[in-house]
Amino acid sequence: AIADRMTHWTPNTFNWLGYTQNRGSVRGHREANLAQINTLVVDIDFADAQERDAREREVLGAVTVADLFIPTMILRTAKGFHIYYVFDQPMFLRKKRGQFPVLKAAQKMSSFVRQWIQQRVTGVDVGCNNFGIFRIPRQDNLIFFDANMLIQVSALMKWSQYYAAQVPVTDQMGDQVISLSSDEGRQVDQAWFKALLKVTTVKSGHGLARHNTVMTLALAMYQSKISQQRARDVLDVFNSNLHDPLVDREVVQCVRDAYSGDYRGAALSYVQGLLDQWVPNFSGKVVVGIGWHKFAKPRAERQYSHANEWRNDVLALINRMGGSAASVAMSTRQIQAELGISPASLNRVMKQLQATSQLKQVQRGNQPTLLTTVTMLFKSAMVSRQAQSQAWT
């Protein structure tokens, strides 16, 4: 079959796609060129295939987002996994007053999904275009697929709004921020900016490659109040010095996007990723100038724990105790003892989790209640599928 010979595809629809002049790579897969978004894909990468296999169970426990959204499909790649969340209906892009409001909404949902998974398993590619080019599903790389597991766009949007209210204030790229001293204000004055500007070995590819490097440098100049024309001049020189430069119009588009007002500046996660990739010997202080990571006070220093933290703790405990089983027998007394939560608070949390379909309880008389979460059901299904596959082989 022709599908078995193909390697990549675009699960989302673009207005147009084409080849570069030497047919060495595809062009046109920019987010602003999307016609409709059907699928959100999260790329998880490890050091090698051995680490990928060793951490597969960990990944499977982290991809049921908020114990609400189950992946539609999971592919095993050379060093990691592509996690597909297929929407129940396409998100069509229409331009309004020079902006793409649907794209902005999709980008935010994508960012929050990645943040959720990244907090539970390392290796999430922050530089990946979640609506771009990915491995095509084939018999030799497909490890999970259920066509019925579609993500309701309205439900994901509602959860994203809730999640946004729970996390600290972030910049447009998703990094948590606090103010910095004035001498750390301009990104173009930082050592990392000067180091990246000297690199000539940035290659083509997906993720943290040429496009993301140029975009990050452009965002730094926008944040530093450098004129747009000056930014174009600087990046034209940078691009010309690359061993494998971008075509000129892509540099122009990067500058235009950076100066659109949709962003505040380069984000810490992108800067650190680019340095790791292209300036591995960098030893300077990595400051982005629009903020540094900040964290809430430890729970021990607060008089009361927030309700959403209790919900997360209860779900995490049940998922951990359940392992790969579809359900686990746990009494409320056990949960109270493990978490140090009051009976009244636990009762309220359990009712909230059931109301949102994140938890199911099965009463069995005087015996401990059977508890089931979406994550447990998914992991159990994966284990049984793998066992059936091995038996068949």
C-alpha positions as CSV (number, residue, x, y, z in Angstrom):
1,A,0.0,0.0,0.0
2,I,1.2,3.5,-0.7
3,A,0.6,4.6,2.9
4,D,3.2,2.1,4.1
5,R,5.8,4.0,2.0
6,M,4.9,7.5,3.3
7,T,6.6,9.0,6.3
8,H,4.9,12.4,7.0
9,W,1.6,14.1,6.5
10,T,-0.4,17.2,7.6
11,P,-3.4,16.1,9.6
12,N,-4.7,19.7,9.4
13,T,-5.7,21.5,6.2
14,F,-3.6,24.3,4.7
15,N,-4.6,26.8,2.0
16,W,-1.6,25.7,0.0
17,L,1.7,23.8,0.4
18,G,4.7,23.6,-1.9
19,Y,8.4,22.7,-2.2
20,T,11.4,24.9,-1.8
21,Q,13.3,25.6,-5.1
22,N,15.6,22.6,-4.6
23,R,12.6,20.4,-3.4
24,G,14.6,19.8,-0.2
25,S,11.7,20.7,2.1
26,V,8.1,21.7,2.2
27,R,7.0,25.3,2.6
28,G,3.7,26.9,3.5
29,H,3.0,25.0,6.7
30,R,2.8,28.2,8.8
31,E,0.0,28.5,11.3
32,A,-1.3,31.6,9.5
33,N,-1.7,29.6,6.3
34,L,-4.1,27.0,7.9
35,A,-7.6,26.6,6.4
36,Q,-8.9,24.5,9.2
37,I,-7.7,22.7,12.4
38,N,-8.8,19.1,12.8
39,T,-6.2,17.8,15.3
40,L,-3.9,18.9,18.0
41,V,-0.6,16.9,18.1
42,V,1.8,16.8,21.0
43,D,5.4,15.7,20.3
44,I,7.2,13.9,23.1
45,D,10.9,13.2,22.5
46,F,13.6,11.4,24.6
47,A,17.3,10.9,24.2
48,D,17.0,7.6,22.3
49,A,14.7,4.6,21.7
50,Q,15.8,2.8,24.8
51,E,14.6,5.7,27.0
52,R,11.4,6.0,25.0
53,D,10.6,2.3,25.7
54,A,11.6,2.6,29.4
55,R,9.2,5.6,29.9
56,E,6.3,4.5,27.8
57,R,4.2,3.6,30.8
58,E,4.9,7.1,32.2
59,V,3.8,8.7,29.0
60,L,0.6,6.7,28.9
61,G,-0.2,7.9,32.4
62,A,0.3,11.6,31.4
63,V,-1.7,12.0,28.2
64,T,-5.2,11.8,29.5
65,V,-5.4,15.5,30.0
66,A,-7.0,16.5,33.3
67,D,-8.6,13.1,33.4
68,L,-11.0,14.4,30.8
69,F,-9.5,14.1,27.3
70,I,-8.3,10.8,26.0
71,P,-6.0,10.7,22.9
72,T,-7.5,9.5,19.7
73,M,-4.2,8.1,18.4
74,I,-0.7,7.5,19.6
75,L,2.3,6.8,17.3
76,R,5.7,5.6,18.3
77,T,8.5,7.6,16.6
78,A,12.2,7.0,16.5
79,K,12.8,8.5,19.9
80,G,9.4,9.3,21.3
81,F,5.7,9.6,20.6
82,H,3.2,11.7,18.7
83,I,0.0,12.1,20.7
84,Y,-3.0,13.0,18.5
85,Y,-6.1,14.7,19.9
86,V,-8.7,14.7,17.1
87,F,-11.5,17.3,17.4
88,D,-15.2,16.4,17.0
89,Q,-15.5,19.2,14.5
90,P,-13.0,21.2,12.5
91,M,-12.1,24.7,13.6
92,F,-12.3,26.9,10.5
93,L,-10.0,29.9,10.2
94,R,-11.5,33.2,9.1
95,K,-9.6,36.5,9.1
96,K,-11.3,39.3,11.1
97,R,-9.8,42.8,11.2
98,G,-6.4,41.4,10.3
99,Q,-6.5,38.7,13.0
100,F,-7.3,35.0,13.2
101,P,-9.4,34.7,16.4
102,V,-9.9,30.9,15.9
103,L,-6.2,30.3,15.5
104,K,-5.5,32.3,18.7
105,A,-8.0,30.1,20.6
106,A,-6.5,26.9,19.2
107,Q,-3.0,28.1,20.1
108,K,-4.0,28.8,23.7
109,M,-5.7,25.3,24.0
110,S,-2.6,23.7,22.5
111,S,-0.4,25.6,25.0
112,F,-2.4,24.5,28.0
113,V,-2.5,20.9,26.9
114,R,1.3,20.9,26.4
115,Q,1.7,22.5,29.8
116,W,-0.5,19.9,31.5
117,I,1.5,17.0,30.0
118,Q,4.8,18.7,30.5
119,Q,4.2,18.9,34.2
120,R,3.8,15.1,34.3
121,V,6.4,13.9,31.8
122,T,9.5,15.5,30.5
123,G,10.3,15.6,26.8
124,V,7.4,17.6,25.4
125,D,8.7,19.6,22.4
126,V,7.8,23.2,23.2
127,G,9.1,24.3,19.7
128,C,6.9,22.0,17.8
129,N,4.1,23.5,15.6
130,N,1.2,21.5,17.0
131,F,-0.8,22.0,13.7
132,G,2.0,21.3,11.2
133,I,3.8,18.2,9.8
134,F,4.0,14.9,11.6
135,R,4.6,11.2,11.2
136,I,1.9,9.5,9.2
137,P,0.1,6.6,11.0
138,R,1.2,3.2,9.7
139,Q,0.9,-0.3,10.9
140,D,4.5,-0.3,12.1
141,N,4.2,2.8,14.4
142,L,0.6,2.8,15.6
143,I,0.3,1.8,19.2
144,F,-3.2,3.2,20.0
145,F,-6.2,4.3,17.9
146,D,-9.8,4.7,18.7
147,A,-11.9,6.6,16.2
148,N,-14.6,7.2,18.8
149,M,-12.2,9.1,21.1
150,L,-12.8,12.6,19.7
151,I,-12.2,15.7,21.7
152,Q,-15.2,18.1,22.0
153,V,-13.9,21.5,21.0
154,S,-16.4,23.2,23.3
155,A,-15.3,21.1,26.2
156,L,-11.6,21.7,25.6
157,M,-12.2,25.4,25.3
158,K,-14.1,25.4,28.6
159,W,-11.4,23.5,30.3
160,S,-8.7,25.8,28.9
161,Q,-10.6,28.8,30.3
162,Y,-10.7,27.1,33.7
163,Y,-7.0,26.1,33.5
164,A,-6.0,29.6,32.5
165,A,-7.6,30.9,35.7
166,Q,-5.7,28.4,37.8
167,V,-2.1,29.0,36.6
168,P,0.0,32.1,37.3
169,V,0.0,35.1,34.9
170,T,1.9,34.0,31.7
171,D,3.3,35.7,28.7
172,Q,2.0,34.9,25.2
173,M,4.5,32.0,24.9
174,G,3.3,30.4,28.1
175,D,6.1,31.2,30.5
176,Q,5.2,32.3,34.0
177,V,6.5,35.8,34.7
178,I,7.5,38.3,37.3
179,S,9.0,41.7,36.8
180,L,12.8,42.1,36.6
181,S,15.2,44.8,37.4
182,S,15.8,47.5,34.8
183,D,19.2,46.2,33.8
184,E,17.6,42.9,32.7
185,G,14.8,44.6,30.8
186,R,15.9,44.6,27.1
187,Q,16.3,41.1,25.5
188,V,18.8,42.3,22.9
189,D,21.2,43.3,25.7
190,Q,21.3,39.7,27.1
191,A,24.2,37.3,26.5
192,W,21.9,34.6,25.0
193,F,20.7,37.0,22.3
194,K,24.2,37.9,21.3
195,A,25.2,34.2,21.3
196,L,22.3,33.1,19.1
197,L,23.0,36.0,16.7
198,K,26.5,34.6,16.0
199,V,25.3,31.0,15.2
200,T,25.7,30.0,11.6
201,T,25.0,26.2,11.9
202,V,21.2,26.3,12.5
203,K,19.7,23.8,10.2
204,S,16.3,23.2,8.6
205,G,13.8,21.0,10.2
206,H,10.8,21.0,12.6
207,G,10.8,22.2,16.2
208,L,13.7,24.4,17.3
209,A,15.3,25.0,13.9
210,R,15.8,28.0,11.6
211,H,12.3,29.4,11.7
212,N,12.1,29.3,15.5
213,T,15.5,30.8,15.8
214,V,14.7,33.8,13.5
215,M,11.3,34.2,15.2
216,T,12.9,34.3,18.7
217,L,15.5,36.8,17.6
218,A,12.8,39.0,16.1
219,L,10.6,38.8,19.2
220,A,13.6,39.9,21.3
221,M,14.1,43.0,19.1
222,Y,10.3,43.7,19.2
223,Q,10.5,43.5,23.1
224,S,13.5,45.8,23.1
225,K,11.7,48.4,21.0
226,I,14.0,48.0,18.0
227,S,12.3,49.3,14.8
228,Q,10.8,46.7,12.5
229,Q,13.0,47.8,9.6
230,R,16.1,47.5,11.7
231,A,15.0,44.0,12.8
232,R,14.6,43.0,9.2
233,D,18.1,44.3,8.4
234,V,19.7,42.4,11.3
235,L,17.9,39.2,10.5
236,D,18.7,39.4,6.8
237,V,22.4,39.4,7.7
238,F,21.9,36.6,10.3
239,N,20.0,34.5,7.7
240,S,22.7,35.2,5.0
241,N,25.4,33.9,7.3
242,L,23.6,30.6,7.9
243,H,25.0,27.6,6.0
244,D,21.5,26.7,5.0
245,P,19.5,29.9,5.0
246,L,15.7,30.5,4.9
247,V,14.1,32.0,1.8
248,D,13.8,35.8,2.2
249,R,10.1,35.9,2.4
250,E,10.1,33.6,5.4
251,V,12.4,36.0,7.3
252,V,10.1,38.9,6.4
253,Q,7.1,36.9,7.6
254,C,8.8,36.1,10.9
255,V,9.5,39.8,11.5
256,R,5.9,40.6,10.6
257,D,4.6,38.0,13.0
258,A,6.9,39.1,15.8
259,Y,5.8,42.7,15.5
260,S,2.1,41.9,15.2
261,G,1.4,42.7,18.8
262,D,0.4,39.1,19.6
263,Y,3.5,38.5,21.7
264,R,5.4,40.3,24.5
265,G,8.8,38.9,23.5
266,A,10.9,35.8,23.4
267,A,10.0,33.1,25.9
268,L,12.4,31.4,28.3
269,S,11.5,27.9,27.2
270,Y,12.3,28.7,23.5
271,V,15.5,30.6,24.4
272,Q,16.8,27.7,26.6
273,G,15.8,25.1,24.0
274,L,17.6,27.0,21.2
275,L,20.7,27.4,23.3
276,D,20.8,23.7,24.2
277,Q,20.4,22.9,20.5
278,W,22.8,25.4,18.8
279,V,25.0,26.9,21.6
280,P,25.6,23.8,23.8
281,N,28.7,25.5,25.5
282,F,26.7,28.6,26.5
283,S,27.5,29.4,30.2
284,G,25.9,32.8,30.6
285,K,22.8,33.7,32.7
286,V,19.6,33.0,30.7
287,V,17.3,35.9,31.4
288,V,14.5,36.8,29.0
289,G,13.8,40.3,30.3
290,I,10.0,40.0,30.4
291,G,10.0,37.7,33.3
292,W,11.5,34.8,35.3
293,H,9.7,31.7,36.5
294,K,7.8,32.2,39.7
295,F,6.0,29.7,41.8
296,A,3.2,29.8,44.4
297,K,4.2,29.6,48.1
298,P,4.6,26.0,49.4
299,R,1.3,24.6,50.6
300,A,2.8,24.2,54.1
301,E,3.1,28.0,54.2
302,R,-0.6,28.6,53.5
303,Q,-3.4,28.2,55.9
304,Y,-5.8,26.5,53.5
305,S,-5.2,24.5,50.2
306,H,-7.1,25.5,47.2
307,A,-10.0,23.3,46.1
308,N,-8.4,22.6,42.6
309,E,-5.2,21.4,44.4
310,W,-7.2,18.9,46.4
311,R,-8.9,17.7,43.3
312,N,-5.6,17.2,41.6
313,D,-4.1,15.4,44.6
314,V,-7.1,13.0,44.9
315,L,-6.9,12.1,41.2
316,A,-3.1,11.7,41.4
317,L,-3.4,9.4,44.4
318,I,-6.1,7.2,42.9
319,N,-4.2,7.0,39.5
320,R,-1.1,6.0,41.4
321,M,-2.7,3.4,43.6
322,G,-4.7,2.0,40.6
323,G,-1.6,1.4,38.5
324,S,-2.7,-0.3,35.3
325,A,-6.0,-1.7,36.7
326,A,-9.3,-0.4,35.5
327,S,-10.4,0.4,39.1
328,V,-9.0,0.4,42.6
329,A,-10.7,-0.3,46.0
330,M,-10.1,2.6,48.3
331,S,-12.1,3.9,51.2
332,T,-12.5,7.6,52.0
333,R,-10.6,6.9,55.2
334,Q,-7.6,5.8,53.3
335,I,-7.6,8.9,51.1
336,Q,-7.9,11.1,54.1
337,A,-5.0,9.4,55.8
338,E,-2.8,9.6,52.7
339,L,-3.5,13.3,51.9
340,G,-4.3,14.8,55.3
341,I,-7.6,16.1,54.0
342,S,-10.7,16.7,56.2
343,P,-13.8,14.5,55.7
344,A,-15.9,17.5,54.7
345,S,-13.3,18.7,52.1
346,L,-12.9,15.2,50.7
347,N,-16.6,14.7,50.3
348,R,-16.9,18.0,48.5
349,V,-14.0,17.1,46.2
350,M,-15.4,13.7,45.4
351,K,-18.7,15.2,44.4
352,Q,-17.0,17.8,42.2
353,L,-14.9,15.1,40.4
354,Q,-18.0,13.0,39.8
355,A,-19.9,16.0,38.4
356,T,-17.2,16.6,35.9
357,S,-16.9,12.9,34.9
358,Q,-13.3,12.7,36.1
359,L,-14.2,10.1,38.7
360,K,-16.6,7.2,39.0
361,Q,-17.5,5.5,42.3
362,V,-19.0,2.0,42.7
363,Q,-20.4,1.3,46.2
364,R,-20.1,-2.3,47.4
365,G,-21.9,-2.4,50.7
366,N,-19.5,-2.4,53.6
367,Q,-16.5,-3.0,51.4
368,P,-14.2,-0.2,50.2
369,T,-15.6,1.7,47.3
370,L,-14.3,0.9,43.8
371,L,-12.9,4.1,42.1
372,T,-12.2,4.6,38.4
373,T,-10.7,7.5,36.6
374,V,-10.3,8.2,32.9
375,T,-6.5,7.8,33.1
376,M,-7.0,4.4,34.8
377,L,-9.4,3.2,32.1
378,F,-7.1,4.4,29.3
379,K,-4.0,2.7,30.8
380,S,-5.9,-0.5,31.4
381,A,-7.1,-0.5,27.8
382,M,-3.6,0.0,26.6
383,V,-2.2,-2.8,28.6
384,S,-4.9,-5.2,27.4
385,R,-4.4,-4.1,23.8
386,Q,-0.7,-4.7,24.1
387,A,-1.3,-8.2,25.6
388,Q,-3.7,-9.1,22.9
389,S,-1.2,-7.9,20.2
390,Q,1.6,-9.9,21.7
391,A,-0.5,-13.0,22.0
392,W,-1.6,-12.6,18.4
393,T,2.0,-12.2,17.2
